[in-house]
């Protein structure tokens, strides 16, 4: 591979000359493969191919889709050394992290394959006819979920594998039976090419239509905006910045046929630490918190960016401990120039506010790569409440510690926060009862509520909820991690009075798939 | 009751003098109770009370919510004679239909109560900790659905009970634990008052906060737009016109915090009749189709407004039969002046197109009330395809018969249609196999696919799907009828590492509610 072509339904295309290149964030050196924005015609071709593929794949069995997901996972594994090396060069995330992330990515694909083989995710519900009902017979009504249509997926900068070409959005859309057009992230386009290669091989081996997958490159918002406004696209999955997510949300709302945009746009992930916890185990907690803040150079949507404590001698000592630990760690390289510039800007806005102290860090690090000092900021509850901008996200190795005068102020700060992906409470076992109101409030604010733990390291399990009220996401009733993520790409259809031969297998009388169904109000997997 | 006050959290309010009155559609006589648009201050009070109520009701048990739904149903029954008489005077729908609709309304409330008592609707999923996992222990993650927040519900003109103050949207929002602010339909405001009275009594008897329900009156879009833009409102349920639904959708998308609008905006409900069916049982089918077209003066979102046949002697004879039957029935009174005016306008647009024939009807009827002739229109497939406007809805006792030259044209007409609530096929048993592609296409176009049946008379069962792709609705993945309608008003929350005592009952280790849960990948209702 020597050129930065788009992959459009199995064919390579690059209609305009290269305008951008991969950049090594450790050295700021440019790669040799030139990429360019997909043209309108290229976007059209990818979307039309997706629509055509959907006419075929929408009737594929769950088992066939599961085999394809497994095939993609195997192909990724067969290319993994190359993928990890390339991604490391493009993102500076390091081999250990990338090895783990690759395992998460193949694990997600296989977990969805498992969900499909079990089969009950289609939510089959059957209400039988009552021919003798008066005044009119009751009709037989059966309902299940079907794929919604072609999906546009936007790769994230901070997860070159797990939220990119074959990440969670793509895996869950494919699991639903939906073709995917991926907009690659310009921060790791060469990595994206390797994944496109793997997918193309898997599609061919599986006998799937080539239009089930396309990969388009682009910088800026234009390619993405055109993609979500294409009439063939039915749904959008996005992980990234608030600005990017809202641009797509608005573009989608302006279509003749509006479509849902599932955008995960980040969070400051408030963390509350009780006075008693500070007294009992402040030092151990400080170590855990610093690990979470600095993990992946803080480039996680779930980074604990806002920590609330009651002002006390222990709280001040905790601030000191955090600052010491944070400044003792070597600054890590950030993903790209945009992340560094964005971080400088958000830190400048925050530190320009009254009563915000830079405890440590606060500046770009004097390194060849894109590097920012590990940073601890401090303020008090009153000033935080007076300046809503202090709730902004600093995407990087940064946390803001807020010392509140009392419990009331603490609750006011929490109540003032907008929607969050996560919220965490560190408390002692005997404080549980008095924290019920805090937890009740956090449940309204966040998609995931954590007790004595840290928000980073999102478990990829069936029960995971990675989402939350706006502005954390545009769709608080959905998740982008965990097996229920597939629900974003399914829509229900009811069948009335349909002969058994014309019903999908999931709804046939004798339950040939052996799945769980709600039959006349009772959950059962009876067959025959 | 002598005034047309708004009901704001149990208190009556009417800040501005009356500007509109109920109108009897049979006589065009105005009622004596004067209503006015809710003011900004009144909207604020209703929304603030809903937000306050939510702080209380969001922790109510499913059992407590179920008791409230039952209490509302009982109150409605105790006022039912008055409700039916008032609604008949305001809508001319007749006592028999309204008696049935009242039963449906109380039935819906009780069906949701049943869903709550069974309890599994919260979708509990548990993935246990794996303390020995390497490199890091797996955290305990548990997920369930919680209420999303205050809901704005817009009453529909054509279902004064079942899609109005205590209709399906309200019942499902309450079932979720969400307070509701209803915008009454100005076509039946006195009926709305009686329901508000019943709800207020039930709230008081049940010890619920008064802000769990408010009723606001208004004409035009202003009250509704302000209501959906109020920051306390989290979700919107709407049934009505395309114009009304899209106005609310756009108003919601422009908020600082965008919110979902679940708008059901109607449909032409394509009905396909095979040549063999026309030959075998054309006359019986004609009788059934005419009954469906004229039911409730055709004022149903599921009215079969577009019928496709292959051109043949039998098809022409079928058109003749339909026209004879339709013109032999006495025209019924429409709901209000706006419906009549809208129907005149849409019929004029359609009959003004080339190659559309008025087979019978097509004019307002010469009656004292709001009345339109029972109408049959006819065109051919080629002209239908050439004029996309012919797919418009005629909300009233009207159907358009399209005679296609061959099977290909038939498929092109179907493929050209936008999203629909329903699609029906009338075929003979031995035609099933050759209709698979037709049914596959209809599944993409509609929320409900019907075999040898009619789309009106929506069964209120668990499995029902009343929704469909845009422009039938703004949210094809949801339904406004059937028990899964509650999902629109719930959002998931995951709990990480949470002590059992702090978990909601649905997620506690010993399953005190005895509900179905997915525990480590297996569906079970094991307790203890």
Interface residues (C-beta under 8 A of the other chain):
Chain A: X58 X59 X100 X114 X118 X120 X123 X125 X126 X127 X135 X136 X138 X139 X141 X142 X143 X146 X148 X149 X249 X250 X253 X257 X258 X260 X418 X419 X429 X432 X433 X435 X436 X439 X440 X443 X444 X446 X447 X448 X449 X450 X451 X452 X453 X457 X459 X461 X462 X463 X464 X465 X467 X469 X470 X471 X474 X475 X476 X477 X479 X482 X484 X487 X490 X491 X492 X493 X494 X495 X496 X497 X498 X499 X501 X502 X516 X518 X521 X523
Chain B: X58 X59 X100 X114 X118 X120 X123 X125 X126 X127 X135 X136 X138 X139 X141 X142 X143 X146 X148 X149 X249 X250 X253 X257 X258 X260 X418 X419 X429 X432 X433 X435 X436 X439 X440 X443 X444 X446 X447 X448 X449 X450 X451 X452 X453 X457 X459 X461 X462 X463 X464 X465 X467 X469 X470 X471 X474 X475 X476 X477 X479 X482 X484 X487 X490 X491 X492 X493 X494 X495 X496 X497 X498 X499 X501 X502 X516 X518 X521 X523
